[in-house]
Amino acid sequence: MATRYWVVSLPVQNSASTLWNKLQDQISKHSFDTPLYRFNIPNLRVGTLDSLLALSDDLLKSNTFIEGVSHKIRRQVEELERVSGTESNALTVDGVPIDSYLTRFVWDEAKYPTMSPLREIVDGIHTQVAKIEDDLKVRVAEYNNVRGQLNAINRKQSGSLAVRDLSNLVKPEDIITSEHLVTLLAIVPKYSQKDWLSSYETLTSYVVPRSSKKLYEDNEYALYTVTLFGRVADNFRISARERGFQIRDFEYSPEAQESRKQEIEKLMQDQESLRSSLLQWCYASYGEVFSSWMHFCAVRVFAESILRYGLPPSFLACVLSPSVKGEKKVRSILEGLCDSANSTYWKTEDEGGAMAGLGGDADGHPYVSFTINIA
């Protein structure tokens, strides 16, 4: 599928069908690998020249905004599909692949009545797309919030022993709690384990001999238990810290552990539910935004063609997708089909003309031209 298209309009001298046949003939002879399609634009309401000039000032800015929203949704779709490992689905407009929708564009009269003023159509499209963008922000924020909570929990469960949650590493039988005895959890640097085993019994008085047991080890630290009299626990903490051993606060609670487990399960369910609903919403909303964008492009071609070629409207609009190598040749063909006499409204930026830059491309051309990147 091509991802970069030119939308152009050429001034018609005699008949659009004659010009179309000439263009097809030239492309097939000199750039046969360039896809070429008619871009069917209905007779829209022209209004006054002043209103068209005022509208043209906003067209490029609005196009940048609408195109940006479409790409934002597409990138969100790609991320959601990647995270879930699902197979990438082709983006569509009501089931029609987006490249086919563009190259076989049909104006939706029911949604955008052609008798409506152009400003009304453009403002309506902008408002609709802005609302979808706002909705996207809310939905993505909700999804990212749950995802962030899960990531924070996962970091606690998989980080260094110095900071991670220890509840899933400690079993009930590892902890002794009685009227006089307590079990502490010591975080010992991996390469200081011999030092710990030879010294923990002497860090303070009333430590139960041979009570230390290793429960877990990671790349940096080892987790040990040690049992001692409760009244010397604070002294033990101080002495341990002086020797480079960290005593972690820990209270074994089956209820808290079960509650944490349920919290994680609920967050995982919420994340999957939000991911799935967000992905479906993105599929539908992308189609809506893309359709709005193509209608906007049709208005843009129409308005710029009137300003470029004058009244009454007489131009041929088409869509091409030349290769990078073939761009220069296709530009030459398009310029060869333009009659400069019919381009009196057009001047390049160097000439300081009022119509400069309307074509949407960095280089000036004697015809309306702008680029659509659909990916």
Disulfide bonds with the S-S distance in Angstrom:
none
